[in-house]
Structures are given as structure tokens and as C-alpha cells.
Amino acid sequence: MALTKQEWIDLEKKAAELRDLCIETVNWAGSGHWGGSSSCADILTILYYKYANFDPKNPTDPNRDRIVVSKGHVGIILAPLFSMLGLVKKEDLKTFNLTGSKLGIHLDSNKVAGLDSSTGSLGHGSPIAVGMALAGKLLGKSYKTFVILGDGECDEGSVWEAAMSTSHFAKRGTNNLITIVDRNHNMIDGNTEDIMALEPFEDKWKAFGFETIVVDGHDFPQLAKALETAIEGGPKPYCIIADTVKGQGVSFAQGNYKWHYGALDDAKYNTAKKDLAEYAKKRLERAEKEGK
């Protein structure tokens, strides 16, 4: 079923809180990968707060859905998310990526409760997710596995090896693996199409045997519809390509690959906070107007 008006409003409020807490964490840490973190804020919000079978009070439940955040350098928004879920102390966010902190720039699943996989080198998340999906079927579990990829990460050959395996083993259980690509069109060195062209991106996933859905990754009703279709499932695995904007909501960073990683001086911090408040207000107004 589609999102109710109240669900939409609640998701907007959670996403706004998450984006704001991410900027706070960047400020405490002195710098961080917040451009690509902001682009996947809505994906993370709707997954953890609406569609994934995940109880933060029981994060090791063997029947929980698995969530592999393969674009693991977005730890600077994952840590705030887990803080909101009650799995990380808010005080610990002030130590993010500092000496002695348990919150490294790539989060460690041995130190952060509820995190299904550590990541480091890009391209590793998809193979891990394939294994989780197959293991679930072998163990007679009904959980689903979600993997979130960055589009720049899709330059890695291991992503496509995993895609081939996902499609091949679909009859054995990997049709329960849902791939979500944060398609923000930028990577550390520039626009993805300038560095290593991905287009025709959707056709590539189709050629590897996936059902594909392209949505606005900052639109909760579109994300909800896509996730409901993918969760309902079918004979083929699903790939949701979420079209997003790097640095979304912050005027000086939107669509700018140079903010893949960066630090905020006082002026930029204040601008980011103001911009995000205005962005959240506009989105909430739309939800209140268009929600049913």
C-alpha cells in the first residue's frame, strides 16, 4: 500500500533530523564524506524506519532483514542514523573518526550493534549480500537482504560479478536480494560519466537479469512504491536505481563532486544548517499538501 499522509510526514521529519545530525557530526569530526551521505539520507530513512524488518531493540534477531551499506564511506550518516535508532550513543558521535573512537570513517560491524557488514574497499558489499541471501535460503529463513551501492562504486568489477551471481542463483534465493543504487552522478574525481561512463545504466542491470525501477531518490512516495514492488518480488531480482543529488539540500554542495569529502568552516557550517532547515520545510509542506 502507498504511504499514508502521516507516514510521509513522519519520514520527512526523520530524514530532516538525520541530515542535520550528519552535518553536526561532520562539524565535530572536522571533516567527512558528507556529499554522498546526504544523497542517500532518504534511502536509509525509508529502509530503516518503514520497510526493513529490523528491530533496533533486537539487532541480532536471526530473522531480521539484512542491510549491507556497500558505499561504506557514508559512515558519517550511518552513525547518526544508528544514534537515532538507539544503537550508538549521541555523545560518541562527537568522537567520530578521532583517535580511540569506535566510530571509524568506515564503521566496524564488530563495534557497532545492528551493522550487518563492515566495508572498506568499494565493491565488496554486493558479494557479501549475495552470500547472506543464499545463506538465508539454506537456513530456511524468510528474511530479505538489501544492499546499497554508490554509482561510482559500480566501476568495480566485483559489483558485476555479484550481479551475475545474483541473477544466476535467483531460483535458489537471491531473488530475495534487493539492490539499491544511490545514483548521484558524482564520485570523488568528478561526474561518473566523465570518469568512467555508466550509461546506459538501467540497461546494464537488465542485461544482467534484473528487474529495474528508476525513481527520484529524494521522493518518499516513489521510493515506497519501488520498495513495495521489489519486496513483493518475482522470479528475477530487483535493482532500484535512485536518482539523487550529491550534497542535496546544501546550496554550495549540491551536485558538486568536490564535496565528496570536505570540512566546514563556521560560515559554511551555518549556511549548511540554514539551507537544510529550509529544504526540510519545503519537503514537509509538500507532504502535508499532497499526502492522502
N, C-alpha and C positions, 0 to 999 in steps of 0.2 A: 504494500500500500504506500501511497505517496506520503510525504511528510505532512503532519498536521501543522497548522499555523504556530502552535505553541512549541512544537518540536523544532521548527525552523528558527524561531526566535531564540530558543534556548541554545541551539547550536551556534548561532551568531554571537551570543554573549560569551560562550566558552571559547570560540575562536578568537574573539577580540581580547579576552583575558590572556590567552596563550601567546598571541603576537606581542602583547605588551610585556609579558613576563620574559619573553625571549629577548627583547631589547634591553630589559633590566639586566638579564644575565650577561649579555654582551658587554654592557657597561661595567659590571662587576669584574668580568674576566679580563677586560682591557681590549678584547677583540674576539672575532669568531666568524664561523661560516653562516652568517645570518641571511644572505641573499637567497640561497636555495632552501633555507629553513622556512622563510616566510612564504615561499611558493607552495610548500606542502602543508602549511598550517591547517587548511580546511580539510585536506585529505585525512590527516591524522585525527582531527577533531571528530569527523563524522564516523571514522572507523572505530575509535576507542569509546566514543560516547553513544553510538547508536547501533552499528551493525555487527561489530565483532562480539562473539561470545567470550567476554573477558571480564572477570570479576576482580577488581583490584584488592579486594579483601582476601582473595584466594588465588594469587597469581601463578601458583604452580599446579592448579587443577589439571589433571591429565586429560580432561575432556574439553579444555578451553581451546578456542581458536588460536592458531599460531600467527604471529605478525613479525615478519622479518623486514626490518628497515635497512635495505641494502645500501641506500645512499646514507651511510652511517656518519658522515661528517656533519649531518644535521643534529648531532648530539646536543647542540646548544638550544634546540627547541624540544628535543625529546626529554631532556632533563626537566625543563619546566612543565611539560605535559605530565610526566610521572610525579612531579611535585603536586600538581593539581589533583592527581588521582590518589594522592596519599602514600606514594611509594618512595618518594625522595623528600627529605626534609627541606623546607624552603631555605633555611639557613645554609644548607650545603650548596645551594646554587651560587652563593657568594664566593665559593672556592673553586668554581668550575675552571678546569684546566690549569689550576695553580698547583705548585709543588705540594705533594702529600694528599691531594684531593682524591676521593674515589670516583670523581666525575671527570674522566679524561675527555679529550676532544672527540674521541670515538668512545662511546660508552661500553663498558665491560659487563657482559651478562653475568659474570661471577660476582659482581659488586652491586649491581642494580636489579632489585627484585622486579619481576614482570617483563624484563627484557629477554626476548626469546633467542637472540643471537648477537654476539659481538661481531663487529665488522671493522675492516681496515682497508685493505686494498679493494678497490671497486670491482664489481663483477662477481663477488663471492656469494652474495645473498641469494641469487636465483638458484644456484646448485644446492645450497643449504635447504631452501624452501622445497625443492623437488624431493629431497630426502625426507623431509618432515611429512610431506603429503603422502608419499609411498609408505612411510612407517605407520601413519595413521590407519591406512587401509589394512596393512599386515596385522596390526594390533586390534582390528575390529572397531576402531574409533570413528566417530562421525564428525570430528572437528574439520574445519576448513583452514587452509593456510593462505595468508595474504602476504605478498611481497611487494614492497615499494621500491621502485627503481628511479634513478635520475636519468634524464635523457642523455647527458654526456657520458654516463656510465655505460650506455648502450653501444659505445665504441668497443667495449671489451668483448672478445670472442667467447668468453665463458658465458656471457648472457645468452648468446645464440645457441651454444651447446646445450644450455639448460632449457632453452625454449624448445629445441628439437626433442630433448628427453621428455619434457612435459607433454608435448603432443603425442609422442610415441607411446608413453605409458598411461595415457588418459583412461584407457579401459581398465587399468589396474588401480586408478585412484587419483591421478593428477588432474582430472577434471575438477577436483575439489581445491585446486590451487588457482588463486585469483591474482593475476599480475596487474599492478597499477603503476603506470609510468608518469612521473612528475615532469611533464613536457614544458619546461620553462624556456626552452630555446637557447639557453646560455650555459657555458661551462667556464672553467677557470681562465681559459685563454681567449675566449670570445664567443661569438654566436656559433651554435653547433653546426650550422650549415656551412660556415666558413672554415671551421677546424676539421671536421670530418662529417660530410653530409649524411643525414639520416633519412631524408625524404627519398622516395615515398614511404614514410614511416609506418603508416597503418597497413599498407600492402605487404610490408616485410613480415609483420606479425601474422597476417592472413596466410602468407606463403608458408609459414612455419606451423600452420594448422590451428590457429586460434580464431575464436570469435572475437571481434573487436568492437569497442564502443568508444567514440570520441566525445568528450564533454568539456564544458568550461569548468576547470578545476577550482574555481572560486564561486561556484554556484551550487548551493546545497541541494536544491531540488533536482538538478541534473545529476549530481553525484549520487543522490539517493536512488534515483531511477536506475542508474547504471549498476550500482551495487546490488540492488534487489534482483535485477536480471541475472547478474553473474552468480549471485548466491543461489538463486533458483537452479542455475546450472543447466547442463545439457551434455551431449556426447563429447563436445570439444571444450578445452579450457578457454577461459576468457582473459583478455587483456583490455583494461580500461586505460585509454590514453587521456590523461587530464591536462588540458591546455591551460597553462598557468603563466604567471609573470614573476620573474625573479625580483626580489625586493618589493613585492606587492604591498601597497599601502603607504610607502615612504617615497616622497617626491624625488629626492635626489638619487634614489637607488633603483627605482622601477625600471626593469628591462635593461639594466646596466651590468654587464658581466664583471666590471671592475669591483662590484660589491659582492662577488662570490665570497670573499673573505675581507674583513675590514674592521677598523677601530673607529670609535665615535668620540670626537671631542665634545665639549659641553654644548656648543652650538648645534652640532649635528644630532646629538642625543635629544636635545629639547625639540628640534624640528621633527625628529622621528616620532617622539611621543605625541606631539601635536597632530602630525599627519595621521597617525594610527587612530587617534581618538576621532578625528573627522571621518576617516574611512569606515570605522566601526559604526558611527552614527548613520551614515548613508545606507550601509547594508542593513542595519536594523530597521530603518524606516521602510526599506523595500519589503522586508519580511512582514512587517506589520500591515503594509498596504496590500501586498499580493498574496499573503498566506490565506489558506482556507480552512 
